[in-house]
Amino acid sequence: MLFEVTLSGVTLGGMYALVAMGLTLQYGVARIMNLSYGELLIAAAFAALSFYTGVAISPLIGLIVVPPLAFALSFAIYLILLQPLVRRARTRDALEVDSILATFGLLFVIQGVMLAIFGGAYYSYSFLAVPLQIAGATVAANRLLALVLAVVIGVGLYLGLTRTRIGTAVRAVAVDPVAAELVAIDVRTASALAFALGGALVAASGVLVSMFLTFNANLGVVFTLKALVVVIMGGVGNLLGALVAGLLLGLVENYVAVFVDPGLTLAATYAIFLIVLLVRPQGILGRASR
């Protein structure tokens, strides 16, 4: 029983971590607080649903098709909507405020389009919804597959950011954009790339989530809030911190839901969040500002 609950919590936490990694890139590098982040996840889930039920295309194929489209869309959003804000912002703090207002409006635009197309009903589809036995625990094959793919994507992102020149440039902008410019790094291009990559990551998360969760057009804000909690808990701009915080959150929610009361999962989530803020305001793996 304990192993089964733990495995389920790790699966949920892995999804939280993957969702939060994209927002970590967008906020940590581009300094864009994207409140429409979760809407793109739900849009990707609807795309996977449409592919699977409409033309019988597997979500695994959707995982190859949808994220590149989300990358292109996010890049366009950055160039058209956000880059003018970047140019006029005097400080990064001012950019944060402007981006919150802009993406708050974008949230309702994307949500309105999805409501117009799909309505407010809940959707799901059956893909690999078969039980598997692992060390005496029963787990759905689609959840296990989603966890494995989330790990692969997360590891690929980490290696890309730590083992490539482009990844090094992106991390340099996250640490100090002024110093990055002094060593000939194009900060605006790196920021646009990070924002678009964050969009691709959340779209990949949406495809994976659609394989085992029921969703509707209004659910994006829930994922945005969870991603914000994980990003702040892990440390802004810290991918490993997002991973640790996501796993912690998933385990806590699952343990509370099974062993205490399902109605207290949200309270447990924000209790952990508040404890981390009080004990380590810079985040679990974040660095204290000097």
N, C-alpha and C positions, 0 to 999 in steps of 0.2 A: 504493500500500500504506500509506504513512504517513498520507495524508489519510483513508483508510478507517478506520484504527485510531484516529486522532484524533477523527473524527466519532462513532465508537462510544463512545469514552471520554467525549466531551462529553454524549452521550445518557445514559450511566450516571451521570455526575457531576450532570447536571441532575436526575435522579431522586433521587440522594442529597441534593441541596440542597433539593428540595421536601419530602422526608421530614423533613429536619432543621429546616426552618422552623417546622413545627408544634410540635416539641419546644422550639425556641427560645422560642416564645411561652409555652408551658406553664411552662417553667423560669424564663425571664427575667422574666416578668410575675407569674405566680401563685406562683412559687417552689416548684413541685411537680416533684420528680424522678420522672417517670412511667415506671416499669419495665415497665408493661403496654402501653407505646406501640406497639410492633411488633405486638402481638396484634391491635390494632384494624386495623392495616394488612392483616393476613392475613384477618381477618374480612370486611373490605371486598372483598378479592380473591375470597373465597368467595361473597360476595353477587353480585358481577359474574359469576362463573362460573355461579351458579344462575340468574340472570336470562337469561344468554345460552343456556345449554344446556337450561334448563327451559321457558322461555316465549319464547325467541327475541328477547329484548330486547337491543339493542346496548349494549356497554360505554359508548358515548357517552351513551346515555340513562341508564345506570347512574351516570354521572358527575354527572348532574343530581339523581338520586334518593338515592344512597347518602350523600354528604357531609352533606346536611341531617339525615338520620337519625342519622348519627354525631355531628353537632353537638348534637342533642337528647339523645342517650345520654350524651355527655361532660358536658353541662351537669347532667344528673341525677346522674351519678357524683360530680361536684364538690359538688353540694348535699348529697347523702346521705352520701357516704363521706368526703370531704375537708374540707368546711366545718367539721365538728366539730373536726378536727385544727387548722385555721386558728385557730379561736376559743381553743383551749386552749394553743396554742404561745406561749411567752413571747418567742421571737426567731425570725427567719427561718431561722436555722441549725437550730433545734429543729424547725421545720416541715419542713425538708428531710429530716431523719432520720425523722420520723414518716411522711412521704409515701413514702419509699423502702420502709418496712416495709409500708404499706398497699397500695401498688401492686404490690409483689412478690407479695402474696397474690392481688390481682386478676388478675395475670398467669396464675396457675395456674387460676383460675376460668374465665377466657375460653378459655384453651387447652384445658381439660378439656371444655368445652361443644363446641368445634370438633372435638376428637378423638372425642367421643361421636357427633357427627353425621356427620363425614366420614372418620373413621379416620386412620391415619398415612400413607396413600398419597399420592403426588404427583399433582397435577392441573395441567392446562393446557387451553387451547382455542385454536382457530385463528381469528384475527380479523385481516384484512388482512395475512396472512403472505405477502406478495408482495415480490419484490426490486425496488428502484428504483435507477436509475443517477444519481448526482449527481457531476459533475466527475470521471467515471471511477471513482468508488467505488460499491460496491454496499451498500445499506443496506435493511433490512426496512421496509416501509411502516408497520407497527404501531409500531416503535421510533421512527421519525421523527415520527409523529403524537403519540406519548406525550411526546416532547421538546417539540414545539410547544405542546401543551396545558399541560405543566409550566411553560413560559415564560410563557404567558398567565396562569395561576393565580398564579405568583410575582410578576409585574408588577402584577396586580390587587391582591394582598395588600400589596405595597409602597406602591402609590398610596393604598389604603384607610387604611394606617397613617400616611401622611405628609400626606394632603390632606383628611382629615375630622376633625371634632371628637372623635368616638369614638376614632379611631386615635391622635390626639394625647393623649387621656386615658390610653389603654393604654400608650403609650410613656412617659408621665410616671410611671406607676406602676412601670414597669420600672426607671426611673432612680432614683427616690426616693419610695417609698410614703408616707413621713411628710410630705414636702413636698407631695405630690399631695393629701393630705387637707386640708392648709392652704388649698388653692385650691378646695375644695369638690368634689373628685373622689371618687366612691364607690369606694374601693379594692377592696372585696369584690366588687362587681358587675363592675368592670373585670377582676379576676382570674378570676372565673367565666367571663366572656365570652372572655378569652384562652385559658383552658383548653378551652372548648368549640370555639373556632375552631381550636385546635391539633388537636383530634379530627377536625374536618371536613377539615383539610388532609391528615392522615395517611390518612384514608379515601379522599380523592381520589387520593392516591399509590397506595393499594392497588388501586384500579380500574385506574389506568394501568399499574402493574406487572403485573397479571394478564393484560394484553393480549399480553405477550411473554415472560414468565418462567414457569417451572414452580415450583409452590409446594406446601407442605403445612402441616398445623396446627402443626408444631413450629418453623416458620421465623421466627416473630415476633421471637425474641430476637436473631437475626442483624441484623435491621433496627434494633432498639433500640440495639444496640451501635454500629452504623454511624452512627446518628443522634447518639448521644452523642459519638462521635469528631468528627463534623463540627461539632457545636455548640461543643465545647471548643476545637477548632482555630480556628474562625471568631471566637470571642469570645462569651461567654454573653450572650444577648439581642440580638445583632447579626445582622440578617437578611442584610445584604450580606456579612458575614463568613461566614455559613452558605453563601451562594451560592459564594463564592470557594473555601472549603474543600471543598465538595461537588464542584465542577468539578476541583479539584486531585486529590482522591482518586480520582475516576473516571478521569482521564487516567493517573495513576500506575498504578492497577490494570490498566488495559488495556495500557499499554506493557509492563509487567512480564510480563503473561500472554502477550503475543504475541512480544516480542523476547527475553525472558529465560527464564522458566519459570513455567507456570501455578500450580505448587505454591508459588511465592514471593509470590503476590499478597497474602495475609494478612500475611506478614512485612513486605512493602513498606508496607502500610497503616499498621501500627503503628510502623514505623521513621519514616515521615513525621510521625506523631502525636508521637512522642517528640522529634523534632528541633524541632518547633514549640513543644512544652512547654519545652524547654531554651532556645531562642532568644527566644521571645515567650510567656511563660507566661500572659499575658492574652489570647492568641489573635491571629490574623493581623490583624484589624481591631478587636480589643478595646482598651479603655482601661486602662492600668495603674492599680491602686488606690493611693490616696494615704494 
